[in-house]
């Protein structure tokens, strides 16, 4: 039976996404109809899908090579993950960084 996962986006009105199966955060968000920035098409070539993980780090897969590269360059801080790279295996809470908020969405504090 596929694992049930849950994503809560704190600064998008506590939006909750529940899904099953192993996929990236971005894949789960898009499957649920959540608009999330991803300028490179979800290939790990930019950081526009970045999220700040506030709880549930232990439910994410290990850093991918792309995430490690951005971490070494200082473009990805501890607690930040690329939604197109991070796989989810449980429950996580996250926030959209200010610089990657989409102008047509109503974000909360």
Biopython code that builds the backbone (N, CA, C, O; Angstrom):
import numpy as np
from Bio.PDB.StructureBuilder import StructureBuilder

atoms = [
    (1, "UNK", "N", (0.847, -1.186, 0.000)),
    (1, "UNK", "CA", (0.000, 0.000, 0.000)),
    (1, "UNK", "C", (0.889, 1.245, 0.000)),
    (1, "UNK", "O", (1.796, 1.337, 0.827)),
    (2, "UNK", "N", (0.656, 2.215, -0.910)),
    (2, "UNK", "CA", (1.497, 3.415, -0.975)),
    (2, "UNK", "C", (1.394, 4.253, 0.297)),
    (2, "UNK", "O", (0.343, 4.332, 0.934)),
    (3, "UNK", "N", (2.508, 4.867, 0.639)),
    (3, "UNK", "CA", (2.549, 5.718, 1.824)),
    (3, "UNK", "C", (1.699, 6.961, 1.619)),
    (3, "UNK", "O", (1.679, 7.534, 0.530)),
    (4, "UNK", "N", (0.998, 7.377, 2.666)),
    (4, "UNK", "CA", (0.229, 8.622, 2.630)),
    (4, "UNK", "C", (1.149, 9.737, 3.097)),
    (4, "UNK", "O", (1.827, 9.617, 4.117)),
    (5, "UNK", "N", (1.163, 10.822, 2.335)),
    (5, "UNK", "CA", (1.998, 11.965, 2.676)),
    (5, "UNK", "C", (1.115, 13.194, 2.843)),
    (5, "UNK", "O", (0.022, 13.271, 2.281)),
    (6, "UNK", "N", (1.606, 14.153, 3.626)),
    (6, "UNK", "CA", (0.848, 15.380, 3.857)),
    (6, "UNK", "C", (1.808, 16.562, 3.830)),
    (6, "UNK", "O", (2.861, 16.545, 4.467)),
    (7, "UNK", "N", (1.422, 17.583, 3.079)),
    (7, "UNK", "CA", (2.188, 18.824, 2.989)),
    (7, "UNK", "C", (1.296, 19.943, 3.495)),
    (7, "UNK", "O", (0.162, 20.080, 3.037)),
    (8, "UNK", "N", (1.785, 20.745, 4.431)),
    (8, "UNK", "CA", (1.075, 21.933, 4.886)),
    (8, "UNK", "C", (1.917, 23.137, 4.510)),
    (8, "UNK", "O", (3.083, 23.232, 4.891)),
    (9, "UNK", "N", (1.320, 24.062, 3.756)),
    (9, "UNK", "CA", (2.023, 25.283, 3.344)),
    (9, "UNK", "C", (1.565, 26.396, 4.280)),
    (9, "UNK", "O", (0.460, 26.921, 4.143)),
    (10, "UNK", "N", (2.418, 26.746, 5.222)),
    (10, "UNK", "CA", (2.060, 27.676, 6.289)),
    (10, "UNK", "C", (1.620, 29.041, 5.774)),
    (10, "UNK", "O", (0.607, 29.579, 6.222)),
    (11, "UNK", "N", (2.384, 29.605, 4.829)),
    (11, "UNK", "CA", (2.080, 30.975, 4.394)),
    (11, "UNK", "C", (1.194, 31.014, 3.147)),
    (11, "UNK", "O", (1.178, 32.004, 2.416)),
    (12, "UNK", "N", (0.474, 29.946, 2.922)),
    (12, "UNK", "CA", (-0.541, 29.917, 1.872)),
    (12, "UNK", "C", (-1.859, 29.497, 2.537)),
    (12, "UNK", "O", (-2.594, 28.635, 2.055)),
    (13, "UNK", "N", (-2.112, 30.160, 3.677)),
    (13, "UNK", "CA", (-3.341, 29.915, 4.421)),
    (13, "UNK", "C", (-3.435, 28.534, 5.026)),
    (13, "UNK", "O", (-4.523, 27.970, 5.137)),
    (14, "UNK", "N", (-2.273, 27.976, 5.428)),
    (14, "UNK", "CA", (-2.232, 26.620, 5.993)),
    (14, "UNK", "C", (-2.804, 25.596, 5.010)),
    (14, "UNK", "O", (-3.435, 24.622, 5.420)),
    (15, "UNK", "N", (-2.584, 25.818, 3.730)),
    (15, "UNK", "CA", (-3.055, 24.911, 2.679)),
    (15, "UNK", "C", (-2.488, 23.525, 2.921)),
    (15, "UNK", "O", (-1.286, 23.368, 3.139)),
    (16, "UNK", "N", (-3.360, 22.511, 2.881)),
    (16, "UNK", "CA", (-2.936, 21.134, 3.089)),
    (16, "UNK", "C", (-3.106, 20.323, 1.819)),
    (16, "UNK", "O", (-4.119, 20.426, 1.128)),
    (17, "UNK", "N", (-2.107, 19.521, 1.524)),
    (17, "UNK", "CA", (-2.131, 18.597, 0.399)),
    (17, "UNK", "C", (-1.863, 17.210, 0.962)),
    (17, "UNK", "O", (-0.844, 16.977, 1.611)),
    (18, "UNK", "N", (-2.778, 16.301, 0.709)),
    (18, "UNK", "CA", (-2.611, 14.919, 1.124)),
    (18, "UNK", "C", (-2.578, 14.063, -0.139)),
    (18, "UNK", "O", (-3.412, 14.220, -1.031)),
    (19, "UNK", "N", (-1.623, 13.174, -0.202)),
    (19, "UNK", "CA", (-1.463, 12.333, -1.391)),
    (19, "UNK", "C", (-0.895, 10.989, -0.965)),
    (19, "UNK", "O", (-0.602, 10.770, 0.210)),
    (20, "UNK", "N", (-0.746, 10.104, -1.921)),
    (20, "UNK", "CA", (-0.114, 8.824, -1.622)),
    (20, "UNK", "C", (0.952, 8.544, -2.664)),
    (20, "UNK", "O", (0.899, 9.048, -3.786)),
    (21, "UNK", "N", (1.910, 7.739, -2.275)),
    (21, "UNK", "CA", (2.986, 7.392, -3.185)),
    (21, "UNK", "C", (4.222, 8.228, -2.951)),
    (21, "UNK", "O", (4.201, 9.237, -2.245)),
    (22, "UNK", "N", (5.299, 7.778, -3.563)),
    (22, "UNK", "CA", (6.570, 8.485, -3.454)),
    (22, "UNK", "C", (6.734, 9.384, -4.663)),
    (22, "UNK", "O", (6.727, 8.919, -5.803)),
    (23, "UNK", "N", (6.881, 10.665, -4.408)),
    (23, "UNK", "CA", (7.074, 11.654, -5.466)),
    (23, "UNK", "C", (7.783, 12.846, -4.841)),
    (23, "UNK", "O", (7.973, 12.900, -3.625)),
    (24, "UNK", "N", (8.171, 13.794, -5.673)),
    (24, "UNK", "CA", (8.784, 15.008, -5.133)),
    (24, "UNK", "C", (7.695, 15.920, -4.569)),
    (24, "UNK", "O", (6.513, 15.771, -4.879)),
    (25, "UNK", "N", (8.117, 16.850, -3.748)),
    (25, "UNK", "CA", (7.179, 17.845, -3.233)),
    (25, "UNK", "C", (6.470, 18.541, -4.389)),
    (25, "UNK", "O", (5.253, 18.718, -4.358)),
    (26, "UNK", "N", (7.228, 18.935, -5.406)),
    (26, "UNK", "CA", (6.654, 19.647, -6.549)),
    (26, "UNK", "C", (5.602, 18.794, -7.260)),
    (26, "UNK", "O", (4.542, 19.303, -7.625)),
    (27, "UNK", "N", (5.878, 17.526, -7.457)),
    (27, "UNK", "CA", (4.913, 16.644, -8.116)),
    (27, "UNK", "C", (3.629, 16.520, -7.304)),
    (27, "UNK", "O", (2.534, 16.561, -7.864)),
    (28, "UNK", "N", (3.757, 16.368, -5.991)),
    (28, "UNK", "CA", (2.570, 16.293, -5.137)),
    (28, "UNK", "C", (1.778, 17.602, -5.181)),
    (28, "UNK", "O", (0.551, 17.586, -5.277)),
    (29, "UNK", "N", (2.487, 18.736, -5.111)),
    (29, "UNK", "CA", (1.810, 20.034, -5.132)),
    (29, "UNK", "C", (1.064, 20.246, -6.443)),
    (29, "UNK", "O", (-0.099, 20.647, -6.441)),
    (30, "UNK", "N", (1.722, 19.981, -7.546)),
    (30, "UNK", "CA", (1.084, 20.176, -8.857)),
    (30, "UNK", "C", (-0.087, 19.223, -9.059)),
    (30, "UNK", "O", (-1.103, 19.613, -9.633)),
    (31, "UNK", "N", (0.036, 17.988, -8.599)),
    (31, "UNK", "CA", (-1.061, 17.029, -8.723)),
    (31, "UNK", "C", (-2.299, 17.497, -7.961)),
    (31, "UNK", "O", (-3.427, 17.168, -8.327)),
    (32, "UNK", "N", (-2.074, 18.272, -6.892)),
    (32, "UNK", "CA", (-3.174, 18.794, -6.084)),
    (32, "UNK", "C", (-3.660, 20.158, -6.590)),
    (32, "UNK", "O", (-4.554, 20.755, -5.990)),
    (33, "UNK", "N", (-3.082, 20.651, -7.683)),
    (33, "UNK", "CA", (-3.516, 21.924, -8.249)),
    (33, "UNK", "C", (-2.918, 23.147, -7.588)),
    (33, "UNK", "O", (-3.422, 24.255, -7.774)),
    (34, "UNK", "N", (-1.848, 22.973, -6.817)),
    (34, "UNK", "CA", (-1.183, 24.104, -6.164)),
    (34, "UNK", "C", (-0.168, 24.691, -7.137)),
    (34, "UNK", "O", (0.710, 23.979, -7.624)),
    (35, "UNK", "N", (-0.284, 25.976, -7.420)),
    (35, "UNK", "CA", (0.643, 26.659, -8.316)),
    (35, "UNK", "C", (1.930, 26.949, -7.539)),
    (35, "UNK", "O", (1.896, 27.611, -6.502)),
    (36, "UNK", "N", (3.054, 26.456, -8.039)),
    (36, "UNK", "CA", (4.343, 26.584, -7.345)),
    (36, "UNK", "C", (5.394, 26.935, -8.388)),
    (36, "UNK", "O", (5.476, 26.286, -9.431)),
    (37, "UNK", "N", (6.186, 27.944, -8.117)),
    (37, "UNK", "CA", (7.186, 28.389, -9.089)),
    (37, "UNK", "C", (8.203, 27.282, -9.356)),
    (37, "UNK", "O", (8.612, 26.555, -8.451)),
    (38, "UNK", "N", (8.599, 27.177, -10.625)),
    (38, "UNK", "CA", (9.624, 26.197, -11.029)),
    (38, "UNK", "C", (10.128, 26.587, -12.422)),
    (38, "UNK", "O", (9.750, 25.976, -13.422)),
    (39, "UNK", "N", (10.969, 27.593, -12.473)),
    (39, "UNK", "CA", (11.410, 28.192, -13.741)),
    (39, "UNK", "C", (12.121, 27.206, -14.669)),
    (39, "UNK", "O", (12.026, 27.346, -15.889)),
    (40, "UNK", "N", (12.825, 26.221, -14.129)),
    (40, "UNK", "CA", (13.571, 25.291, -14.990)),
    (40, "UNK", "C", (12.754, 24.065, -15.359)),
    (40, "UNK", "O", (13.275, 23.138, -15.980)),
    (41, "UNK", "N", (11.492, 24.048, -14.989)),
    (41, "UNK", "CA", (10.658, 22.903, -15.310)),
    (41, "UNK", "C", (10.830, 21.734, -14.354)),
    (41, "UNK", "O", (10.494, 20.600, -14.693)),
    (42, "UNK", "N", (11.347, 21.998, -13.171)),
    (42, "UNK", "CA", (11.499, 20.942, -12.179)),
    (42, "UNK", "C", (12.677, 20.024, -12.406)),
    (42, "UNK", "O", (12.615, 18.836, -12.087)),
    (43, "UNK", "N", (13.755, 20.567, -12.957)),
    (43, "UNK", "CA", (14.926, 19.738, -13.272)),
    (43, "UNK", "C", (16.114, 19.966, -12.335)),
    (43, "UNK", "O", (17.181, 19.390, -12.548)),
    (44, "UNK", "N", (15.947, 20.794, -11.306)),
    (44, "UNK", "CA", (17.035, 21.045, -10.371)),
    (44, "UNK", "C", (18.114, 21.957, -10.911)),
    (44, "UNK", "O", (19.250, 21.921, -10.436)),
    (45, "UNK", "N", (17.779, 22.776, -11.898)),
    (45, "UNK", "CA", (18.767, 23.669, -12.519)),
    (45, "UNK", "C", (18.685, 25.100, -12.023)),
    (45, "UNK", "O", (19.487, 25.942, -12.426)),
    (46, "UNK", "N", (17.726, 25.388, -11.153)),
    (46, "UNK", "CA", (17.600, 26.732, -10.571)),
    (46, "UNK", "C", (17.160, 26.539, -9.123)),
    (46, "UNK", "O", (17.154, 25.413, -8.626)),
    (47, "UNK", "N", (16.807, 27.582, -8.466)),
    (47, "UNK", "CA", (16.324, 27.450, -7.088)),
    (47, "UNK", "C", (14.937, 28.060, -6.904)),
    (47, "UNK", "O", (14.529, 28.323, -5.772)),
    (48, "UNK", "N", (14.213, 28.287, -7.982)),
    (48, "UNK", "CA", (12.932, 28.995, -7.870)),
    (48, "UNK", "C", (11.829, 28.167, -7.204)),
    (48, "UNK", "O", (10.804, 28.726, -6.815)),
    (49, "UNK", "N", (12.011, 26.861, -7.064)),
    (49, "UNK", "CA", (11.009, 26.033, -6.384)),
    (49, "UNK", "C", (11.367, 25.835, -4.908)),
    (49, "UNK", "O", (10.757, 25.014, -4.223)),
    (50, "UNK", "N", (12.341, 26.577, -4.432)),
    (50, "UNK", "CA", (12.812, 26.421, -3.067)),
    (50, "UNK", "C", (11.675, 26.579, -2.057)),
    (50, "UNK", "O", (10.763, 27.385, -2.240)),
    (51, "UNK", "N", (11.758, 25.789, -0.991)),
    (51, "UNK", "CA", (10.838, 25.934, 0.127)),
    (51, "UNK", "C", (11.642, 25.878, 1.421)),
    (51, "UNK", "O", (12.722, 25.290, 1.482)),
    (52, "UNK", "N", (11.091, 26.501, 2.441)),
    (52, "UNK", "CA", (11.698, 26.461, 3.766)),
    (52, "UNK", "C", (10.917, 25.435, 4.571)),
    (52, "UNK", "O", (9.723, 25.613, 4.813)),
    (53, "UNK", "N", (11.572, 24.379, 4.981)),
    (53, "UNK", "CA", (10.931, 23.315, 5.742)),
    (53, "UNK", "C", (10.985, 23.692, 7.222)),
    (53, "UNK", "O", (12.064, 23.863, 7.790)),
    (54, "UNK", "N", (9.807, 23.819, 7.840)),
    (54, "UNK", "CA", (9.754, 24.205, 9.252)),
    (54, "UNK", "C", (9.548, 23.012, 10.174)),
    (54, "UNK", "O", (9.903, 23.069, 11.351)),
    (55, "UNK", "N", (8.972, 21.925, 9.646)),
    (55, "UNK", "CA", (8.803, 20.684, 10.408)),
    (55, "UNK", "C", (8.798, 19.509, 9.439)),
    (55, "UNK", "O", (8.339, 19.625, 8.303)),
    (56, "UNK", "N", (9.309, 18.390, 9.900)),
    (56, "UNK", "CA", (9.244, 17.173, 9.113)),
    (56, "UNK", "C", (10.444, 16.893, 8.244)),
    (56, "UNK", "O", (10.346, 16.123, 7.288)),
    (57, "UNK", "N", (11.582, 17.501, 8.552)),
    (57, "UNK", "CA", (12.806, 17.250, 7.775)),
    (57, "UNK", "C", (13.089, 15.751, 7.648)),
    (57, "UNK", "O", (13.573, 15.280, 6.620)),
    (58, "UNK", "N", (12.776, 15.018, 8.715)),
    (58, "UNK", "CA", (13.064, 13.583, 8.728)),
    (58, "UNK", "C", (12.199, 12.793, 7.745)),
    (58, "UNK", "O", (12.482, 11.628, 7.468)),
    (59, "UNK", "N", (11.153, 13.418, 7.221)),
    (59, "UNK", "CA", (10.268, 12.746, 6.268)),
    (59, "UNK", "C", (10.625, 13.049, 4.815)),
    (59, "UNK", "O", (9.889, 12.683, 3.898)),
    (60, "UNK", "N", (11.754, 13.716, 4.612)),
    (60, "UNK", "CA", (12.221, 14.025, 3.259)),
    (60, "UNK", "C", (13.419, 13.145, 2.921)),
    (60, "UNK", "O", (14.208, 12.786, 3.795)),
    (61, "UNK", "N", (13.542, 12.807, 1.651)),
    (61, "UNK", "CA", (14.691, 12.036, 1.201)),
    (61, "UNK", "C", (15.980, 12.826, 1.398)),
    (61, "UNK", "O", (15.943, 14.016, 1.711)),
    (62, "UNK", "N", (17.105, 12.171, 1.215)),
    (62, "UNK", "CA", (18.398, 12.837, 1.349)),
    (62, "UNK", "C", (18.579, 13.882, 0.252)),
    (62, "UNK", "O", (17.908, 13.837, -0.779)),
    (63, "UNK", "N", (19.482, 14.811, 0.484)),
    (63, "UNK", "CA", (19.767, 15.838, -0.512)),
    (63, "UNK", "C", (20.219, 15.197, -1.816)),
    (63, "UNK", "O", (21.022, 14.264, -1.817)),
    (64, "UNK", "N", (19.697, 15.704, -2.918)),
    (64, "UNK", "CA", (20.131, 15.213, -4.230)),
    (64, "UNK", "C", (21.440, 15.905, -4.609)),
    (64, "UNK", "O", (21.883, 16.828, -3.926)),
    (65, "UNK", "N", (22.046, 15.456, -5.689)),
    (65, "UNK", "CA", (23.295, 16.081, -6.161)),
    (65, "UNK", "C", (23.069, 17.562, -6.461)),
    (65, "UNK", "O", (23.925, 18.391, -6.151)),
    (66, "UNK", "N", (21.929, 17.904, -7.058)),
    (66, "UNK", "CA", (21.635, 19.315, -7.361)),
    (66, "UNK", "C", (21.529, 20.126, -6.071)),
    (66, "UNK", "O", (22.065, 21.231, -5.988)),
    (67, "UNK", "N", (20.840, 19.585, -5.064)),
    (67, "UNK", "CA", (20.701, 20.301, -3.793)),
    (67, "UNK", "C", (22.055, 20.436, -3.094)),
    (67, "UNK", "O", (22.342, 21.480, -2.508)),
    (68, "UNK", "N", (22.881, 19.407, -3.147)),
    (68, "UNK", "CA", (24.215, 19.486, -2.545)),
    (68, "UNK", "C", (25.046, 20.564, -3.224)),
    (68, "UNK", "O", (25.765, 21.310, -2.559)),
    (69, "UNK", "N", (24.949, 20.649, -4.553)),
    (69, "UNK", "CA", (25.692, 21.671, -5.300)),
    (69, "UNK", "C", (25.250, 23.069, -4.872)),
    (69, "UNK", "O", (26.093, 23.932, -4.624)),
    (70, "UNK", "N", (23.945, 23.303, -4.783)),
    (70, "UNK", "CA", (23.457, 24.620, -4.355)),
    (70, "UNK", "C", (23.814, 24.909, -2.901)),
    (70, "UNK", "O", (24.067, 26.060, -2.548)),
    (71, "UNK", "N", (23.838, 23.897, -2.067)),
    (71, "UNK", "CA", (24.238, 24.071, -0.666)),
    (71, "UNK", "C", (25.698, 24.502, -0.601)),
    (71, "UNK", "O", (26.042, 25.408, 0.157)),
    (72, "UNK", "N", (26.567, 23.857, -1.394)),
    (72, "UNK", "CA", (27.990, 24.205, -1.420)),
    (72, "UNK", "C", (28.213, 25.621, -1.946)),
    (72, "UNK", "O", (29.152, 26.298, -1.526)),
    (73, "UNK", "N", (27.359, 26.069, -2.860)),
    (73, "UNK", "CA", (27.462, 27.417, -3.428)),
    (73, "UNK", "C", (26.855, 28.476, -2.508)),
    (73, "UNK", "O", (26.999, 29.671, -2.767)),
    (74, "UNK", "N", (26.180, 28.055, -1.440)),
    (74, "UNK", "CA", (25.537, 28.989, -0.521)),
    (74, "UNK", "C", (24.163, 29.449, -0.976)),
    (74, "UNK", "O", (23.593, 30.369, -0.390)),
    (75, "UNK", "N", (23.622, 28.820, -2.015)),
    (75, "UNK", "CA", (22.307, 29.210, -2.539)),
    (75, "UNK", "C", (21.172, 28.425, -1.887)),
    (75, "UNK", "O", (20.002, 28.726, -2.122)),
    (76, "UNK", "N", (21.498, 27.435, -1.079)),
    (76, "UNK", "CA", (20.498, 26.615, -0.395)),
    (76, "UNK", "C", (20.971, 26.433, 1.040)),
    (76, "UNK", "O", (21.950, 25.734, 1.303)),
    (77, "UNK", "N", (20.268, 27.066, 1.952)),
    (77, "UNK", "CA", (20.663, 27.054, 3.357)),
    (77, "UNK", "C", (20.088, 25.825, 4.072)),
    (77, "UNK", "O", (19.158, 25.192, 3.572)),
    (78, "UNK", "N", (20.647, 25.489, 5.249)),
    (78, "UNK", "CA", (20.046, 24.402, 6.038)),
    (78, "UNK", "C", (18.562, 24.729, 6.280)),
    (78, "UNK", "O", (18.214, 25.867, 6.595)),
    (79, "UNK", "N", (17.715, 23.739, 6.131)),
    (79, "UNK", "CA", (16.277, 23.950, 6.294)),
    (79, "UNK", "C", (15.568, 24.289, 5.001)),
    (79, "UNK", "O", (14.338, 24.312, 4.955)),
    (80, "UNK", "N", (16.326, 24.555, 3.947)),
    (80, "UNK", "CA", (15.744, 24.839, 2.641)),
    (80, "UNK", "C", (15.920, 23.622, 1.737)),
    (80, "UNK", "O", (16.951, 22.950, 1.778)),
    (81, "UNK", "N", (14.917, 23.351, 0.931)),
    (81, "UNK", "CA", (14.985, 22.247, -0.030)),
    (81, "UNK", "C", (14.412, 22.714, -1.358)),
    (81, "UNK", "O", (13.647, 23.677, -1.411)),
    (82, "UNK", "N", (14.782, 22.032, -2.417)),
    (82, "UNK", "CA", (14.195, 22.280, -3.731)),
    (82, "UNK", "C", (12.993, 21.357, -3.859)),
    (82, "UNK", "O", (13.127, 20.139, -3.746)),
    (83, "UNK", "N", (11.822, 21.931, -4.095)),
    (83, "UNK", "CA", (10.592, 21.139, -4.177)),
    (83, "UNK", "C", (10.651, 20.130, -5.316)),
    (83, "UNK", "O", (10.015, 19.079, -5.243)),
    (84, "UNK", "N", (11.408, 20.435, -6.368)),
    (84, "UNK", "CA", (11.491, 19.512, -7.512)),
    (84, "UNK", "C", (12.427, 18.347, -7.246)),
    (84, "UNK", "O", (12.448, 17.387, -8.015)),
    (85, "UNK", "N", (13.188, 18.413, -6.188)),
    (85, "UNK", "CA", (14.182, 17.375, -5.888)),
    (85, "UNK", "C", (13.839, 16.560, -4.653)),
    (85, "UNK", "O", (14.118, 15.362, -4.610)),
    (86, "UNK", "N", (13.241, 17.183, -3.652)),
    (86, "UNK", "CA", (12.991, 16.528, -2.368)),
    (86, "UNK", "C", (11.809, 15.573, -2.449)),
    (86, "UNK", "O", (10.691, 15.978, -2.764)),
    (87, "UNK", "N", (12.066, 14.302, -2.161)),
    (87, "UNK", "CA", (10.987, 13.321, -2.109)),
    (87, "UNK", "C", (10.420, 13.284, -0.696)),
    (87, "UNK", "O", (11.127, 13.528, 0.282)),
    (88, "UNK", "N", (9.143, 12.976, -0.609)),
    (88, "UNK", "CA", (8.435, 13.019, 0.667)),
    (88, "UNK", "C", (7.961, 11.626, 1.055)),
    (88, "UNK", "O", (7.451, 10.873, 0.225)),
    (89, "UNK", "N", (8.140, 11.293, 2.345)),
    (89, "UNK", "CA", (7.765, 9.974, 2.847)),
    (89, "UNK", "C", (6.936, 10.077, 4.120)),
    (89, "UNK", "O", (6.882, 9.119, 4.890)),
    (90, "UNK", "N", (6.293, 11.206, 4.359)),
    (90, "UNK", "CA", (5.506, 11.391, 5.583)),
    (90, "UNK", "C", (4.842, 12.749, 5.578)),
    (90, "UNK", "O", (4.237, 13.152, 4.585)),
    (91, "UNK", "N", (4.956, 13.452, 6.688)),
    (91, "UNK", "CA", (4.300, 14.750, 6.850)),
    (91, "UNK", "C", (5.342, 15.854, 6.973)),
    (91, "UNK", "O", (6.355, 15.697, 7.653)),
    (92, "UNK", "N", (5.077, 16.974, 6.304)),
    (92, "UNK", "CA", (6.009, 18.091, 6.320)),
    (92, "UNK", "C", (5.234, 19.406, 6.339)),
    (92, "UNK", "O", (4.151, 19.517, 5.764)),
    (93, "UNK", "N", (5.813, 20.399, 7.014)),
    (93, "UNK", "CA", (5.292, 21.772, 7.004)),
    (93, "UNK", "C", (6.357, 22.636, 6.352)),
    (93, "UNK", "O", (7.548, 22.492, 6.628)),
    (94, "UNK", "N", (5.912, 23.538, 5.480)),
    (94, "UNK", "CA", (6.877, 24.391, 4.787)),
    (94, "UNK", "C", (6.302, 25.768, 4.505)),
    (94, "UNK", "O", (5.113, 26.028, 4.692)),
    (95, "UNK", "N", (7.194, 26.639, 4.049)),
    (95, "UNK", "CA", (6.840, 28.014, 3.692)),
    (95, "UNK", "C", (7.457, 28.334, 2.339)),
    (95, "UNK", "O", (8.491, 27.782, 1.963)),
    (96, "UNK", "N", (6.801, 29.238, 1.613)),
    (96, "UNK", "CA", (7.347, 29.745, 0.353)),
    (96, "UNK", "C", (8.216, 30.954, 0.707)),
    (96, "UNK", "O", (7.728, 31.878, 1.357)),
    (97, "UNK", "N", (9.489, 30.976, 0.298)),
    (97, "UNK", "CA", (10.325, 32.149, 0.564)),
    (97, "UNK", "C", (9.767, 33.382, -0.144)),
    (97, "UNK", "O", (9.162, 33.278, -1.212)),
    (98, "UNK", "N", (9.972, 34.515, 0.445)),
    (98, "UNK", "CA", (9.446, 35.781, -0.082)),
    (98, "UNK", "C", (9.806, 35.990, -1.554)),
    (98, "UNK", "O", (8.960, 36.413, -2.343)),
    (99, "UNK", "N", (11.046, 35.701, -1.926)),
    (99, "UNK", "CA", (11.509, 35.971, -3.286)),
    (99, "UNK", "C", (10.899, 35.045, -4.339)),
    (99, "UNK", "O", (11.021, 35.307, -5.535)),
    (100, "UNK", "N", (10.237, 33.956, -3.902)),
    (100, "UNK", "CA", (9.650, 33.022, -4.858)),
    (100, "UNK", "C", (8.127, 32.950, -4.779)),
    (100, "UNK", "O", (7.512, 32.026, -5.311)),
    (101, "UNK", "N", (7.534, 33.922, -4.120)),
    (101, "UNK", "CA", (6.072, 33.975, -4.077)),
    (101, "UNK", "C", (5.545, 34.407, -5.438)),
    (101, "UNK", "O", (6.106, 35.292, -6.083)),
    (102, "UNK", "N", (4.471, 33.774, -5.859)),
    (102, "UNK", "CA", (3.844, 34.120, -7.128)),
    (102, "UNK", "C", (2.886, 35.290, -6.922)),
    (102, "UNK", "O", (2.136, 35.305, -5.946)),
    (103, "UNK", "N", (2.900, 36.267, -7.825)),
    (103, "UNK", "CA", (2.123, 37.493, -7.618)),
    (103, "UNK", "C", (0.611, 37.310, -7.621)),
    (103, "UNK", "O", (-0.103, 38.146, -7.067)),
    (104, "UNK", "N", (0.110, 36.255, -8.221)),
    (104, "UNK", "CA", (-1.346, 36.065, -8.298)),
    (104, "UNK", "C", (-1.933, 35.263, -7.138)),
    (104, "UNK", "O", (-3.143, 35.040, -7.093)),
    (105, "UNK", "N", (-1.089, 34.827, -6.199)),
    (105, "UNK", "CA", (-1.581, 34.072, -5.041)),
    (105, "UNK", "C", (-1.613, 34.957, -3.813)),
    (105, "UNK", "O", (-0.793, 35.865, -3.675)),
    (106, "UNK", "N", (-2.559, 34.697, -2.918)),
    (106, "UNK", "CA", (-2.714, 35.470, -1.681)),
    (106, "UNK", "C", (-2.003, 34.723, -0.552)),
    (106, "UNK", "O", (-2.531, 33.751, -0.012)),
    (107, "UNK", "N", (-0.820, 35.180, -0.206)),
    (107, "UNK", "CA", (-0.042, 34.551, 0.869)),
    (107, "UNK", "C", (-0.418, 35.169, 2.197)),
    (107, "UNK", "O", (-0.848, 36.321, 2.261)),
    (108, "UNK", "N", (-0.251, 34.392, 3.262)),
    (108, "UNK", "CA", (-0.527, 34.866, 4.603)),
    (108, "UNK", "C", (0.806, 35.046, 5.330)),
    (108, "UNK", "O", (1.865, 34.690, 4.814)),
    (109, "UNK", "N", (0.732, 35.593, 6.509)),
    (109, "UNK", "CA", (1.948, 35.870, 7.291)),
    (109, "UNK", "C", (2.721, 34.654, 7.671)),
    (109, "UNK", "O", (3.757, 34.761, 8.327)),
]
sb = StructureBuilder()
sb.init_structure("model")
sb.init_model(0)
sb.init_chain("A")
sb.init_seg("    ")
for serial, (resi, resn, name, xyz) in enumerate(atoms, 1):
    if name == "N":
        sb.init_residue(resn, " ", resi, " ")
    sb.init_atom(name, np.array(xyz, "f"), 0.0, 1.0, " ", f" {name:<3s}", serial, name[0])
structure = sb.get_structure()
